[in-house]
Each structure stands twice: as C-alpha cells, then as structure tokens.
Amino acid sequence: MYINPPVILEKQVPIIKWAEKLRNNHISVSTIIQYLTSNEKSGSYIIDDKLEEMQKLYSSWNSSWRDQILLAILLKSYRLENDIKEGQIVHNDKYVGFAFNVDYERRSFDLYADKNRYNYIDMFVLDDFKPLS
C-alpha cells in the first residue's frame, strides 16, 4: 500500500533533517518521536544535540501540522507545499524540461526535454528546481 508523502512547510524541514540524522546514527523512530513530542532530555549527546530547539519548533505548530511532521519522520518522505509535481514543466539556471519519476524520499526526479519522455536529460534534486510559472 502506497501512502502519499505528507505536505510540510519549508520552516519544518529542519525537524525532518534532525530526525534523519538521528536515524542515520541508528536511533529508532519511536525514540526520536518520544523525545521530540515531550519536554524531556535523553541524556544522550547524539539525541540532545539541537533537541530543545527542535522541540520548540515542533510545539509551535498546531496538531495538524505536527501530525504531518511525525508522518514525514515515519515515512522518511515528505513533500513541500511548493514542490514540483509529476509532469510539470520545471527549470533551474541551466535546464528547462518536464519532471517525471518524482521520488519524494530521495528528493529527486528525472528531467525530460519533452512530455512524451523520449529525450531524457538527467536525474536532479527536487530542491534545485522550480516550477515554470
């Protein structure tokens, strides 16, 4: 079963990045969420580094946004409100094309020169491109 990645705000990304760093240090998701959602300290330098800052940022959002943050941590995937979408025309300083195979977990996509996907350009990072207005 596929779950659409939650939509989060750009200001919430530091929480996701902090949790990702902890997961890369073999800290369980349940432990990350336990300390993020409480006012406790863990006693571990790895977890406590920026913990207080992340707890304040997390608690500053209403429950709906907090749920989106937790879901993004659980799924290791998120979508920003202004992220590019499948089939959308996108650009950066060098390229213009159509975005396909959008991967919100890896935050990447394939860029094609045409909508029919005949002319593949390359794979790019989502955050380096913007939708064409």
N, CA, C and O atoms as CSV, one atom per row, in Angstrom:
chain,resi,resn,atom,element,x,y,z
A,1,MET,N,N,0.842,-1.183,0.000
A,1,MET,CA,C,0.000,0.000,0.000
A,1,MET,C,C,0.886,1.247,0.000
A,1,MET,O,O,1.813,1.365,0.802
A,2,TYR,N,N,0.590,2.156,-0.897
A,2,TYR,CA,C,1.371,3.389,-1.015
A,2,TYR,C,C,0.680,4.511,-0.250
A,2,TYR,O,O,-0.524,4.719,-0.401
A,3,ILE,N,N,1.421,5.217,0.549
A,3,ILE,CA,C,0.898,6.378,1.277
A,3,ILE,C,C,1.542,7.611,0.675
A,3,ILE,O,O,2.766,7.700,0.578
A,4,ASN,N,N,0.709,8.568,0.269
A,4,ASN,CA,C,1.249,9.818,-0.262
A,4,ASN,C,C,2.098,10.497,0.799
A,4,ASN,O,O,1.723,10.513,1.971
A,5,PRO,N,N,3.223,11.050,0.411
A,5,PRO,CA,C,4.061,11.738,1.402
A,5,PRO,C,C,3.327,12.950,1.964
A,5,PRO,O,O,2.609,13.633,1.234
A,6,PRO,N,N,3.500,13.214,3.232
A,6,PRO,CA,C,2.829,14.371,3.833
A,6,PRO,C,C,3.400,15.679,3.293
A,6,PRO,O,O,4.571,15.757,2.921
A,7,VAL,N,N,2.568,16.682,3.259
A,7,VAL,CA,C,2.994,18.010,2.826
A,7,VAL,C,C,3.425,18.774,4.069
A,7,VAL,O,O,2.676,18.880,5.040
A,8,ILE,N,N,4.638,19.302,4.026
A,8,ILE,CA,C,5.139,20.097,5.149
A,8,ILE,C,C,5.599,21.457,4.635
A,8,ILE,O,O,5.748,21.670,3.432
A,9,LEU,N,N,5.816,22.360,5.568
A,9,LEU,CA,C,6.296,23.699,5.239
A,9,LEU,C,C,7.819,23.717,5.266
A,9,LEU,O,O,8.453,22.905,5.940
A,10,GLU,N,N,8.388,24.650,4.527
A,10,GLU,CA,C,9.844,24.763,4.475
A,10,GLU,C,C,10.445,25.007,5.864
A,10,GLU,O,O,11.551,24.551,6.153
A,11,LYS,N,N,9.720,25.721,6.711
A,11,LYS,CA,C,10.208,26.005,8.073
A,11,LYS,C,C,10.256,24.760,8.949
A,11,LYS,O,O,10.896,24.761,10.001
A,12,GLN,N,N,9.576,23.688,8.513
A,12,GLN,CA,C,9.551,22.449,9.285
A,12,GLN,C,C,10.642,21.460,8.860
A,12,GLN,O,O,10.870,20.459,9.541
A,13,VAL,N,N,11.301,21.730,7.762
A,13,VAL,CA,C,12.330,20.835,7.234
A,13,VAL,C,C,13.456,20.575,8.241
A,13,VAL,O,O,13.938,19.444,8.306
A,14,PRO,N,N,13.903,21.567,9.031
A,14,PRO,CA,C,14.979,21.268,9.994
A,14,PRO,C,C,14.637,20.125,10.952
A,14,PRO,O,O,15.524,19.370,11.350
A,15,ILE,N,N,13.375,19.992,11.321
A,15,ILE,CA,C,12.975,18.888,12.207
A,15,ILE,C,C,13.168,17.557,11.484
A,15,ILE,O,O,13.679,16.599,12.065
A,16,ILE,N,N,12.759,17.498,10.219
A,16,ILE,CA,C,12.891,16.273,9.435
A,16,ILE,C,C,14.366,15.921,9.243
A,16,ILE,O,O,14.748,14.755,9.345
A,17,LYS,N,N,15.191,16.930,8.966
A,17,LYS,CA,C,16.633,16.698,8.768
A,17,LYS,C,C,17.283,16.221,10.074
A,17,LYS,O,O,18.139,15.337,10.055
A,18,TRP,N,N,16.876,16.805,11.200
A,18,TRP,CA,C,17.393,16.397,12.504
A,18,TRP,C,C,17.042,14.934,12.762
A,18,TRP,O,O,17.894,14.154,13.188
A,19,ALA,N,N,15.793,14.564,12.505
A,19,ALA,CA,C,15.354,13.177,12.712
A,19,ALA,C,C,16.097,12.225,11.775
A,19,ALA,O,O,16.459,11.115,12.163
A,20,GLU,N,N,16.317,12.667,10.549
A,20,GLU,CA,C,17.049,11.855,9.571
A,20,GLU,C,C,18.478,11.596,10.051
A,20,GLU,O,O,18.994,10.487,9.915
A,21,LYS,N,N,19.107,12.621,10.611
A,21,LYS,CA,C,20.464,12.484,11.139
A,21,LYS,C,C,20.490,11.460,12.277
A,21,LYS,O,O,21.414,10.652,12.371
A,22,LEU,N,N,19.478,11.501,13.135
A,22,LEU,CA,C,19.404,10.544,14.236
A,22,LEU,C,C,19.187,9.118,13.708
A,22,LEU,O,O,19.795,8.166,14.197
A,23,ARG,N,N,18.318,8.988,12.710
A,23,ARG,CA,C,18.074,7.658,12.125
A,23,ARG,C,C,19.355,7.107,11.517
A,23,ARG,O,O,19.612,5.906,11.602
A,24,ASN,N,N,20.158,7.965,10.908
A,24,ASN,CA,C,21.434,7.532,10.334
A,24,ASN,C,C,22.420,7.094,11.409
A,24,ASN,O,O,23.365,6.358,11.126
A,25,ASN,N,N,22.198,7.554,12.664
A,25,ASN,CA,C,23.013,7.132,13.808
A,25,ASN,C,C,22.354,5.983,14.568
A,25,ASN,O,O,22.671,5.727,15.730
A,26,HIS,N,N,21.428,5.296,13.892
A,26,HIS,CA,C,20.778,4.097,14.425
A,26,HIS,C,C,19.898,4.375,15.649
A,26,HIS,O,O,19.758,3.516,16.520
A,27,ILE,N,N,19.311,5.563,15.715
A,27,ILE,CA,C,18.331,5.874,16.761
A,27,ILE,C,C,16.968,5.499,16.193
A,27,ILE,O,O,16.648,5.866,15.062
A,28,SER,N,N,16.167,4.777,16.959
A,28,SER,CA,C,14.876,4.304,16.452
A,28,SER,C,C,13.890,5.461,16.286
A,28,SER,O,O,13.985,6.483,16.966
A,29,VAL,N,N,12.955,5.278,15.379
A,29,VAL,CA,C,11.932,6.290,15.117
A,29,VAL,C,C,11.108,6.539,16.377
A,29,VAL,O,O,10.765,7.681,16.680
A,30,SER,N,N,10.791,5.480,17.107
A,30,SER,CA,C,9.981,5.651,18.321
A,30,SER,C,C,10.716,6.503,19.356
A,30,SER,O,O,10.091,7.307,20.048
A,31,THR,N,N,12.020,6.339,19.468
A,31,THR,CA,C,12.813,7.153,20.394
A,31,THR,C,C,12.850,8.607,19.940
A,31,THR,O,O,12.709,9.519,20.755
A,32,ILE,N,N,13.037,8.822,18.654
A,32,ILE,CA,C,13.055,10.182,18.109
A,32,ILE,C,C,11.735,10.878,18.401
A,32,ILE,O,O,11.718,12.011,18.881
A,33,ILE,N,N,10.639,10.203,18.114
A,33,ILE,CA,C,9.317,10.796,18.326
A,33,ILE,C,C,9.047,11.009,19.805
A,33,ILE,O,O,8.457,12.020,20.187
A,34,GLN,N,N,9.471,10.071,20.640
A,34,GLN,CA,C,9.275,10.198,22.093
A,34,GLN,C,C,9.885,11.500,22.611
A,34,GLN,O,O,9.231,12.242,23.345
A,35,TYR,N,N,11.121,11.779,22.237
A,35,TYR,CA,C,11.791,12.980,22.740
A,35,TYR,C,C,11.341,14.247,22.018
A,35,TYR,O,O,11.305,15.318,22.624
A,36,LEU,N,N,11.006,14.146,20.765
A,36,LEU,CA,C,10.530,15.314,20.024
A,36,LEU,C,C,9.215,15.814,20.589
A,36,LEU,O,O,9.004,17.023,20.688
A,37,THR,N,N,8.325,14.902,20.960
A,37,THR,CA,C,6.982,15.279,21.408
A,37,THR,C,C,6.896,15.558,22.898
A,37,THR,O,O,5.829,15.924,23.390
A,38,SER,N,N,7.976,15.397,23.620
A,38,SER,CA,C,7.970,15.671,25.064
A,38,SER,C,C,8.915,16.830,25.367
A,38,SER,O,O,9.536,17.387,24.462
A,39,ASN,N,N,9.016,17.178,26.607
A,39,ASN,CA,C,9.977,18.214,27.015
A,39,ASN,C,C,11.164,17.584,27.730
A,39,ASN,O,O,11.914,18.263,28.430
A,40,GLU,N,N,11.324,16.284,27.545
A,40,GLU,CA,C,12.394,15.550,28.215
A,40,GLU,C,C,13.721,15.676,27.478
A,40,GLU,O,O,13.768,15.956,26.280
A,41,LYS,N,N,14.783,15.463,28.220
A,41,LYS,CA,C,16.119,15.298,27.641
A,41,LYS,C,C,16.430,13.808,27.689
A,41,LYS,O,O,15.931,13.090,28.555
A,42,SER,N,N,17.242,13.355,26.771
A,42,SER,CA,C,17.521,11.923,26.704
A,42,SER,C,C,18.748,11.515,27.512
A,42,SER,O,O,18.859,10.366,27.940
A,43,GLY,N,N,19.657,12.444,27.720
A,43,GLY,CA,C,20.912,12.090,28.360
A,43,GLY,C,C,21.963,11.648,27.358
A,43,GLY,O,O,23.115,11.412,27.721
A,44,SER,N,N,21.567,11.536,26.100
A,44,SER,CA,C,22.484,11.137,25.034
A,44,SER,C,C,22.868,12.372,24.231
A,44,SER,O,O,22.000,13.125,23.789
A,45,TYR,N,N,24.162,12.580,24.043
A,45,TYR,CA,C,24.614,13.744,23.277
A,45,TYR,C,C,24.060,13.725,21.857
A,45,TYR,O,O,23.688,14.765,21.313
A,46,ILE,N,N,24.007,12.539,21.262
A,46,ILE,CA,C,23.533,12.419,19.872
A,46,ILE,C,C,22.103,12.929,19.744
A,46,ILE,O,O,21.781,13.660,18.808
A,47,ILE,N,N,21.246,12.542,20.688
A,47,ILE,CA,C,19.845,12.968,20.635
A,47,ILE,C,C,19.695,14.407,21.117
A,47,ILE,O,O,18.967,15.187,20.503
A,48,ASP,N,N,20.365,14.771,22.198
A,48,ASP,CA,C,20.180,16.088,22.804
A,48,ASP,C,C,20.749,17.238,21.984
A,48,ASP,O,O,20.385,18.393,22.209
A,49,ASP,N,N,21.639,16.940,21.031
A,49,ASP,CA,C,22.164,17.983,20.155
A,49,ASP,C,C,21.004,18.566,19.341
A,49,ASP,O,O,20.434,17.885,18.488
A,50,LYS,N,N,20.666,19.803,19.606
A,50,LYS,CA,C,19.557,20.530,18.955
A,50,LYS,C,C,18.170,20.044,19.368
A,50,LYS,O,O,17.178,20.482,18.785
A,51,LEU,N,N,18.070,19.146,20.359
A,51,LEU,CA,C,16.769,18.613,20.771
A,51,LEU,C,C,15.840,19.724,21.250
A,51,LEU,O,O,14.687,19.798,20.825
A,52,GLU,N,N,16.335,20.580,22.126
A,52,GLU,CA,C,15.488,21.651,22.677
A,52,GLU,C,C,14.973,22.570,21.568
A,52,GLU,O,O,13.804,22.955,21.570
A,53,GLU,N,N,15.830,22.912,20.640
A,53,GLU,CA,C,15.442,23.752,19.503
A,53,GLU,C,C,14.365,23.063,18.658
A,53,GLU,O,O,13.406,23.708,18.235
A,54,MET,N,N,14.518,21.764,18.414
A,54,MET,CA,C,13.548,21.017,17.620
A,54,MET,C,C,12.221,20.863,18.361
A,54,MET,O,O,11.156,20.926,17.747
A,55,GLN,N,N,12.283,20.661,19.688
A,55,GLN,CA,C,11.058,20.562,20.489
A,55,GLN,C,C,10.266,21.873,20.438
A,55,GLN,O,O,9.041,21.858,20.315
A,56,LYS,N,N,10.966,22.995,20.531
A,56,LYS,CA,C,10.288,24.302,20.462
A,56,LYS,C,C,9.664,24.520,19.089
A,56,LYS,O,O,8.522,24.969,18.985
A,57,LEU,N,N,10.407,24.205,18.048
A,57,LEU,CA,C,9.899,24.362,16.691
A,57,LEU,C,C,8.687,23.455,16.473
A,57,LEU,O,O,7.674,23.888,15.924
A,58,TYR,N,N,8.793,22.213,16.900
A,58,TYR,CA,C,7.700,21.251,16.748
A,58,TYR,C,C,6.452,21.718,17.492
A,58,TYR,O,O,5.352,21.685,16.940
A,59,SER,N,N,6.612,22.146,18.722
A,59,SER,CA,C,5.452,22.541,19.534
A,59,SER,C,C,4.827,23.859,19.080
A,59,SER,O,O,3.722,24.195,19.504
A,60,SER,N,N,5.523,24.610,18.220
A,60,SER,CA,C,4.975,25.887,17.745
A,60,SER,C,C,3.886,25.706,16.686
A,60,SER,O,O,3.197,26.666,16.341
A,61,TRP,N,N,3.724,24.481,16.166
A,61,TRP,CA,C,2.724,24.214,15.132
A,61,TRP,C,C,1.477,23.593,15.739
A,61,TRP,O,O,1.543,22.966,16.795
A,62,ASN,N,N,0.333,23.768,15.069
A,62,ASN,CA,C,-0.901,23.155,15.560
A,62,ASN,C,C,-0.851,21.648,15.349
A,62,ASN,O,O,0.065,21.142,14.700
A,63,SER,N,N,-1.815,20.937,15.886
A,63,SER,CA,C,-1.774,19.465,15.880
A,63,SER,C,C,-1.785,18.886,14.467
A,63,SER,O,O,-1.171,17.845,14.230
A,64,SER,N,N,-2.455,19.522,13.546
A,64,SER,CA,C,-2.489,19.033,12.170
A,64,SER,C,C,-1.094,19.053,11.544
A,64,SER,O,O,-0.678,18.082,10.911
A,65,TRP,N,N,-0.378,20.158,11.722
A,65,TRP,CA,C,0.986,20.253,11.178
A,65,TRP,C,C,1.927,19.310,11.913
A,65,TRP,O,O,2.816,18.720,11.298
A,66,ARG,N,N,1.740,19.159,13.228
A,66,ARG,CA,C,2.587,18.233,13.991
A,66,ARG,C,C,2.404,16.804,13.486
A,66,ARG,O,O,3.368,16.045,13.394
A,67,ASP,N,N,1.159,16.439,13.158
A,67,ASP,CA,C,0.902,15.104,12.610
A,67,ASP,C,C,1.642,14.902,11.292
A,67,ASP,O,O,2.174,13.823,11.035
A,68,GLN,N,N,1.674,15.943,10.457
A,68,GLN,CA,C,2.376,15.854,9.174
A,68,GLN,C,C,3.878,15.662,9.385
A,68,GLN,O,O,4.523,14.904,8.661
A,69,ILE,N,N,4.423,16.350,10.377
A,69,ILE,CA,C,5.854,16.213,10.690
A,69,ILE,C,C,6.162,14.783,11.130
A,69,ILE,O,O,7.128,14.183,10.658
A,70,LEU,N,N,5.347,14.235,12.029
A,70,LEU,CA,C,5.570,12.873,12.522
A,70,LEU,C,C,5.440,11.852,11.396
A,70,LEU,O,O,6.215,10.899,11.322
A,71,LEU,N,N,4.461,12.055,10.526
A,71,LEU,CA,C,4.295,11.142,9.396
A,71,LEU,C,C,5.505,11.210,8.464
A,71,LEU,O,O,5.957,10.183,7.957
A,72,ALA,N,N,6.026,12.410,8.238
A,72,ALA,CA,C,7.219,12.565,7.391
A,72,ALA,C,C,8.422,11.845,8.012
A,72,ALA,O,O,9.225,11.248,7.295
A,73,ILE,N,N,8.545,11.900,9.322
A,73,ILE,CA,C,9.643,11.195,10.006
A,73,ILE,C,C,9.458,9.684,9.860
A,73,ILE,O,O,10.415,8.965,9.576
A,74,LEU,N,N,8.243,9.210,10.053
A,74,LEU,CA,C,7.965,7.774,9.939
A,74,LEU,C,C,8.219,7.245,8.537
A,74,LEU,O,O,8.811,6.180,8.366
A,75,LEU,N,N,7.767,7.995,7.530
A,75,LEU,CA,C,7.874,7.533,6.148
A,75,LEU,C,C,9.224,7.836,5.504
A,75,LEU,O,O,9.533,7.315,4.432
A,76,LYS,N,N,10.023,8.673,6.153
A,76,LYS,CA,C,11.284,9.148,5.564
A,76,LYS,C,C,11.023,9.808,4.210
A,76,LYS,O,O,11.825,9.685,3.285
A,77,SER,N,N,9.900,10.506,4.108
A,77,SER,CA,C,9.494,11.112,2.849
A,77,SER,C,C,8.559,12.272,3.142
A,77,SER,O,O,7.732,12.199,4.051
A,78,TYR,N,N,8.693,13.341,2.371
A,78,TYR,CA,C,7.800,14.489,2.519
A,78,TYR,C,C,7.754,15.269,1.222
A,78,TYR,O,O,8.593,15.111,0.335
A,79,ARG,N,N,6.756,16.104,1.149
A,79,ARG,CA,C,6.579,16.986,0.001
A,79,ARG,C,C,6.399,18.390,0.541
A,79,ARG,O,O,5.596,18.613,1.447
A,80,LEU,N,N,7.138,19.331,-0.008
A,80,LEU,CA,C,6.942,20.722,0.371
A,80,LEU,C,C,5.736,21.268,-0.382
A,80,LEU,O,O,5.385,20.777,-1.455
A,81,GLU,N,N,5.108,22.288,0.194
A,81,GLU,CA,C,3.921,22.874,-0.440
A,81,GLU,C,C,4.193,23.314,-1.872
A,81,GLU,O,O,3.325,23.208,-2.739
A,82,ASN,N,N,5.399,23.805,-2.113
A,82,ASN,CA,C,5.723,24.330,-3.444
A,82,ASN,C,C,6.591,23.383,-4.268
A,82,ASN,O,O,7.221,23.812,-5.235
A,83,ASP,N,N,6.636,22.099,-3.900
A,83,ASP,CA,C,7.418,21.115,-4.658
A,83,ASP,C,C,6.852,20.934,-6.060
A,83,ASP,O,O,5.665,21.138,-6.314
A,84,ILE,N,N,7.742,20.547,-6.948
A,84,ILE,CA,C,7.298,20.242,-8.305
A,84,ILE,C,C,6.489,18.946,-8.288
A,84,ILE,O,O,6.634,18.113,-7.394
A,85,LYS,N,N,5.647,18.802,-9.286
A,85,LYS,CA,C,4.789,17.637,-9.380
A,85,LYS,C,C,5.069,16.875,-10.676
A,85,LYS,O,O,5.661,17.409,-11.614
A,86,GLU,N,N,4.639,15.643,-10.705
A,86,GLU,CA,C,4.811,14.762,-11.859
A,86,GLU,C,C,4.272,15.419,-13.131
A,86,GLU,O,O,3.129,15.875,-13.158
A,87,GLY,N,N,5.094,15.468,-14.185
A,87,GLY,CA,C,4.666,16.008,-15.474
A,87,GLY,C,C,4.723,17.517,-15.594
A,87,GLY,O,O,4.407,18.070,-16.648
A,88,GLN,N,N,5.124,18.191,-14.520
A,88,GLN,CA,C,5.169,19.652,-14.514
A,88,GLN,C,C,6.417,20.169,-15.243
A,88,GLN,O,O,7.470,19.533,-15.216
A,89,ILE,N,N,6.284,21.326,-15.891
A,89,ILE,CA,C,7.439,21.968,-16.524
A,89,ILE,C,C,8.221,22.673,-15.422
A,89,ILE,O,O,7.664,23.458,-14.654
A,90,VAL,N,N,9.532,22.381,-15.352
A,90,VAL,CA,C,10.387,22.921,-14.295
A,90,VAL,C,C,11.646,23.535,-14.899
A,90,VAL,O,O,11.971,23.303,-16.063
A,91,HIS,N,N,12.352,24.328,-14.082
A,91,HIS,CA,C,13.585,24.956,-14.569
A,91,HIS,C,C,14.531,25.249,-13.411
A,91,HIS,O,O,14.131,25.341,-12.250
A,92,ASN,N,N,15.793,25.389,-13.776
A,92,ASN,CA,C,16.811,25.957,-12.894
A,92,ASN,C,C,17.611,26.926,-13.754
A,92,ASN,O,O,17.115,27.364,-14.791
A,93,ASP,N,N,18.818,27.271,-13.364
A,93,ASP,CA,C,19.615,28.232,-14.141
A,93,ASP,C,C,20.070,27.669,-15.485
A,93,ASP,O,O,20.410,28.431,-16.390
A,94,LYS,N,N,20.079,26.346,-15.624
A,94,LYS,CA,C,20.662,25.715,-16.793
A,94,LYS,C,C,19.673,24.941,-17.670
A,94,LYS,O,O,19.832,24.890,-18.890
A,95,TYR,N,N,18.659,24.342,-17.050
A,95,TYR,CA,C,17.767,23.435,-17.764
A,95,TYR,C,C,16.306,23.824,-17.623
A,95,TYR,O,O,15.894,24.430,-16.634
A,96,VAL,N,N,15.530,23.458,-18.645
A,96,VAL,CA,C,14.069,23.546,-18.621
A,96,VAL,C,C,13.569,22.229,-19.177
A,96,VAL,O,O,14.087,21.737,-20.180
A,97,GLY,N,N,12.565,21.655,-18.531
A,97,GLY,CA,C,12.040,20.387,-19.027
A,97,GLY,C,C,10.861,19.911,-18.224
A,97,GLY,O,O,10.299,20.649,-17.415
A,98,PHE,N,N,10.488,18.660,-18.455
A,98,PHE,CA,C,9.349,18.042,-17.785
A,98,PHE,C,C,9.842,17.101,-16.687
A,98,PHE,O,O,10.743,16.294,-16.914
A,99,ALA,N,N,9.258,17.206,-15.515
A,99,ALA,CA,C,9.642,16.375,-14.367
A,99,ALA,C,C,8.807,15.100,-14.332
A,99,ALA,O,O,7.577,15.154,-14.333
A,100,PHE,N,N,9.480,13.960,-14.301
A,100,PHE,CA,C,8.806,12.666,-14.163
A,100,PHE,C,C,9.575,11.815,-13.164
A,100,PHE,O,O,10.709,12.131,-12.806
A,101,ASN,N,N,8.951,10.738,-12.721
A,101,ASN,CA,C,9.550,9.812,-11.745
A,101,ASN,C,C,9.986,10.558,-10.483
A,101,ASN,O,O,11.088,10.350,-9.976
A,102,VAL,N,N,9.113,11.421,-9.989
A,102,VAL,CA,C,9.418,12.199,-8.787
A,102,VAL,C,C,9.490,11.251,-7.594
A,102,VAL,O,O,8.557,10.489,-7.341
A,103,ASP,N,N,10.598,11.303,-6.867
A,103,ASP,CA,C,10.825,10.453,-5.699
A,103,ASP,C,C,10.991,11.365,-4.493
A,103,ASP,O,O,12.035,11.994,-4.314
A,104,TYR,N,N,9.948,11.430,-3.666
A,104,TYR,CA,C,9.978,12.342,-2.517
A,104,TYR,C,C,10.862,11.829,-1.388
A,104,TYR,O,O,11.305,12.616,-0.552
A,105,GLU,N,N,11.127,10.531,-1.348
A,105,GLU,CA,C,12.024,10.000,-0.323
A,105,GLU,C,C,13.469,10.407,-0.618
A,105,GLU,O,O,14.198,10.840,0.275
A,106,ARG,N,N,13.867,10.264,-1.870
A,106,ARG,CA,C,15.227,10.658,-2.262
A,106,ARG,C,C,15.296,12.137,-2.638
A,106,ARG,O,O,16.381,12.696,-2.798
A,107,ARG,N,N,14.115,12.768,-2.778
A,107,ARG,CA,C,14.011,14.182,-3.168
A,107,ARG,C,C,14.675,14.389,-4.534
A,107,ARG,O,O,15.464,15.315,-4.725
A,108,SER,N,N,14.336,13.504,-5.478
A,108,SER,CA,C,14.911,13.583,-6.824
A,108,SER,C,C,13.826,13.357,-7.877
A,108,SER,O,O,12.705,12.961,-7.558
A,109,PHE,N,N,14.183,13.618,-9.141
A,109,PHE,CA,C,13.277,13.377,-10.254
A,109,PHE,C,C,14.089,13.253,-11.536
A,109,PHE,O,O,15.257,13.638,-11.593
A,110,ASP,N,N,13.443,12.706,-12.566
A,110,ASP,CA,C,14.063,12.616,-13.885
A,110,ASP,C,C,13.554,13.769,-14.733
A,110,ASP,O,O,12.356,14.053,-14.753
A,111,LEU,N,N,14.464,14.430,-15.433
A,111,LEU,CA,C,14.110,15.550,-16.297
A,111,LEU,C,C,14.141,15.106,-17.753
A,111,LEU,O,O,15.110,14.503,-18.215
A,112,TYR,N,N,13.071,15.414,-18.460
A,112,TYR,CA,C,12.943,15.081,-19.881
A,112,TYR,C,C,12.733,16.366,-20.673
A,112,TYR,O,O,12.155,17.329,-20.170
A,113,ALA,N,N,13.208,16.370,-21.914
A,113,ALA,CA,C,13.068,17.539,-22.781
A,113,ALA,C,C,11.670,17.635,-23.382
A,113,ALA,O,O,11.270,18.694,-23.865
A,114,ASP,N,N,10.929,16.530,-23.352
A,114,ASP,CA,C,9.580,16.548,-23.933
A,114,ASP,C,C,8.613,15.779,-23.037
A,114,ASP,O,O,9.021,14.947,-22.227
A,115,LYS,N,N,7.328,16.073,-23.198
A,115,LYS,CA,C,6.303,15.478,-22.363
A,115,LYS,C,C,6.127,13.976,-22.605
A,115,LYS,O,O,5.611,13.268,-21.740
A,116,ASN,N,N,6.547,13.492,-23.762
A,116,ASN,CA,C,6.409,12.073,-24.095
A,116,ASN,C,C,7.545,11.222,-23.548
A,116,ASN,O,O,7.558,10.008,-23.751
A,117,ARG,N,N,8.494,11.838,-22.860
A,117,ARG,CA,C,9.630,11.150,-22.224
A,117,ARG,C,C,10.569,10.475,-23.214
A,117,ARG,O,O,11.170,9.447,-22.900
A,118,TYR,N,N,10.698,11.042,-24.399
A,118,TYR,CA,C,11.624,10.475,-25.380
A,118,TYR,C,C,13.052,10.950,-25.153
A,118,TYR,O,O,13.999,10.189,-25.350
A,119,ASN,N,N,13.212,12.193,-24.744
A,119,ASN,CA,C,14.545,12.782,-24.609
A,119,ASN,C,C,14.892,13.001,-23.138
A,119,ASN,O,O,14.598,14.045,-22.557
A,120,TYR,N,N,15.529,11.979,-22.556
A,120,TYR,CA,C,15.936,12.026,-21.148
A,120,TYR,C,C,17.141,12.949,-21.002
A,120,TYR,O,O,18.095,12.861,-21.774
A,121,ILE,N,N,17.092,13.829,-20.011
A,121,ILE,CA,C,18.226,14.727,-19.770
A,121,ILE,C,C,19.097,14.169,-18.651
A,121,ILE,O,O,20.270,13.863,-18.867
A,122,ASP,N,N,18.523,14.035,-17.452
A,122,ASP,CA,C,19.293,13.519,-16.321
A,122,ASP,C,C,18.398,13.470,-15.089
A,122,ASP,O,O,17.255,13.927,-15.119
A,123,MET,N,N,18.932,12.908,-14.001
A,123,MET,CA,C,18.245,12.919,-12.712
A,123,MET,C,C,18.735,14.139,-11.928
A,123,MET,O,O,19.924,14.457,-11.945
A,124,PHE,N,N,17.812,14.818,-11.243
A,124,PHE,CA,C,18.157,16.024,-10.499
A,124,PHE,C,C,17.516,16.006,-9.114
A,124,PHE,O,O,16.620,15.208,-8.838
A,125,VAL,N,N,17.995,16.903,-8.247
A,125,VAL,CA,C,17.463,17.084,-6.904
A,125,VAL,C,C,16.268,18.029,-6.973
A,125,VAL,O,O,16.337,19.078,-7.614
A,126,LEU,N,N,15.174,17.657,-6.314
A,126,LEU,CA,C,13.955,18.466,-6.317
A,126,LEU,C,C,14.208,19.909,-5.906
A,126,LEU,O,O,13.694,20.837,-6.531
A,127,ASP,N,N,14.992,20.095,-4.866
A,127,ASP,CA,C,15.176,21.427,-4.293
A,127,ASP,C,C,15.981,22.365,-5.175
A,127,ASP,O,O,16.054,23.562,-4.897
A,128,ASP,N,N,16.589,21.841,-6.238
A,128,ASP,CA,C,17.366,22.683,-7.164
A,128,ASP,C,C,16.524,23.251,-8.298
A,128,ASP,O,O,17.015,24.055,-9.090
A,129,PHE,N,N,15.260,22.841,-8.385
A,129,PHE,CA,C,14.387,23.264,-9.492
A,129,PHE,C,C,13.127,23.935,-8.968
A,129,PHE,O,O,12.710,23.734,-7.827
A,130,LYS,N,N,12.534,24.743,-9.848
A,130,LYS,CA,C,11.275,25.429,-9.536
A,130,LYS,C,C,10.303,25.199,-10.681
A,130,LYS,O,O,10.713,25.038,-11.830
A,131,PRO,N,N,8.991,25.185,-10.360
A,131,PRO,CA,C,8.003,25.087,-11.438
A,131,PRO,C,C,8.037,26.332,-12.312
A,131,PRO,O,O,8.282,27.437,-11.828
A,132,LEU,N,N,7.793,26.146,-13.588
A,132,LEU,CA,C,7.737,27.277,-14.504
A,132,LEU,C,C,6.408,27.966,-14.290
A,132,LEU,O,O,5.364,27.314,-14.310
A,133,SER,N,N,6.426,29.255,-14.090
A,133,SER,CA,C,5.185,29.999,-13.803
A,133,SER,C,C,4.343,30.188,-15.033
A,133,SER,O,O,3.272,30.790,-14.961
